[in-house]
């Protein structure tokens, strides 16, 4: 699977997903300082699901209905970096077919996957 990792995504998550064989384009390496709408457009350009810790993407997708190919919002405060990477990797492995086109939230309480309406 192909992902774009927003600047706020931990390096441990990026490394883990790459180790698992996924392609991860890190915004911090190529487009540092990009606005949220630009990050979303970059993910669409890469035909990728966006990984982020920024709740603002919910507004962009649901209220402003900007185009996307899927968003994974990581809300795992208070969890070690290694455990965050493991949880994200497990969600990707167990829900790979559900992530494209959906708005997914990974939290300490579990995983919520909500189909979103604005896809190319």
For each residue, the residues with C-beta under 8 A, 3 or more apart:
1: 22 23 49 92 96 99
2: 22 23 24 25 46 47 48 49
3: 17 22 23 24 25 48 49 50 51 72
4: 24 25 26 27 39 42 43 46 48 49 50 51
5: 9 13 14 24 25 26 27 28 51 52
6: 9 27 39 50 51 52 53 54
7: 27 28 32 33 34 39
8: 52 53 54
9: 5 6 13 14 26 51 52 53 74
10: 13 14 81 84 85
11: 14 15
12: 15 16 81 82 84 85
13: 5 9 10 16 17 51 74 84 85 88 89
14: 5 9 10 11 17 18 24 26
15: 11 12 18 19 85
16: 12 13 19 20 85 86 88 89
17: 3 13 14 20 22 24 88 89 92
18: 14 15 21 22 23 24
19: 15 16
20: 16 17 89 92 93
21: 18
22: 1 2 3 17 18 92
23: 1 2 3 18 48
24: 2 3 4 5 14 17 18 51
25: 2 3 4 5 29 30 42 46 48
26: 4 5 9 14 29 30
27: 4 5 6 7 30 31 32 34 39 42
28: 5 7 32
29: 25 26 32
30: 25 26 27
31: 27 34 38 39 42
32: 7 27 28 29
33: 7
34: 7 27 31 38 39 42
35: 38 39
36: 39 40 54 56 57 60
37: 40 41 60 66
38: 31 34 35 41 42
39: 4 6 7 27 31 34 35 36 42 43 50 52
40: 36 37 43 44 50 57 60 61 66 67 68
41: 37 38 44 45 67
42: 4 25 27 31 34 38 39 45 46
43: 4 39 40 46 48 49 50 68 69
44: 40 41 47 48 67 68 69 120
45: 41 42
46: 2 4 25 42 43
47: 2 44 69
48: 2 3 4 23 25 43 44 69
49: 1 2 3 4 43 69 70 71 72 99 100
50: 3 4 6 39 40 43 57 68 69 70 71 72
51: 3 4 5 6 9 13 24 72 74 88
52: 5 6 8 9 39 57 71 72 73 74
53: 6 8 9 73 74 75
54: 6 8 36 57 73
55: 58 59 73 75
56: 36 59 60
57: 36 40 50 52 54 60 61 71 73
58: 55 61 62 63 71 73 103
59: 55 56 62 63 64
60: 36 37 40 56 57 63 64 66 68
61: 40 57 58 64 65 66 68 71 103 116 118
62: 58 59 65 103 116
63: 58 59 60
64: 59 60 61
65: 61 62 117 118
66: 37 40 60 61 118
67: 40 41 44 118 119 120
68: 40 43 44 50 60 61 71 101 116 118 119
69: 43 44 47 48 49 50 100 101 119 120
70: 49 50 99 100 101 102 103 104 116
71: 49 50 52 57 58 61 68 102 103 104 116
72: 3 49 50 51 52 88 91 92 99 104 105 106
73: 52 53 54 55 57 58 103 104 105 106
74: 9 13 51 52 53 84 88 106
75: 53 55 105 106 107 108
76: 79 83 84 87 106 107 108
77: 108
78: 108
79: 76 83 84 87 108
80: 83 84
81: 10 12 84 85
82: 12 85 86
83: 76 79 80 86 87
84: 10 12 13 74 76 79 80 81 87 88
85: 10 12 13 15 16 81 82 88 89
86: 16 82 83 89 90
87: 76 79 83 84 90 91 106
88: 13 16 17 51 72 74 84 85 91 92 106
89: 13 16 17 20 85 86 92 93
90: 86 87 93 94
91: 72 87 88 94 95 104 106 111
92: 1 17 20 22 72 88 89 95 96 99
93: 20 89 90 96
94: 90 91
95: 91 92 98 99 104 111 113
96: 1 92 93 99
97: 100
98: 95 102 104 113
99: 1 49 70 72 92 95 96 102 104 113
100: 49 69 70 97
101: 68 69 70 115 116 119
102: 70 71 98 99 113 114 115 116
103: 58 61 62 70 71 73 113 114 115 116
104: 70 71 72 73 91 95 98 99 111 112 113 114
105: 72 73 75 111 112 114
106: 72 73 74 75 76 87 88 91 111
107: 75 76 110 111 112
108: 75 76 77 78 79
109:
110: 107
111: 91 95 104 105 106 107
112: 104 105 107
113: 95 98 99 102 103 104
114: 102 103 104 105
115: 101 102 103
116: 61 62 68 70 71 101 102 103 119
117: 65
118: 61 65 66 67 68
119: 67 68 69 101 116
120: 44 67 69
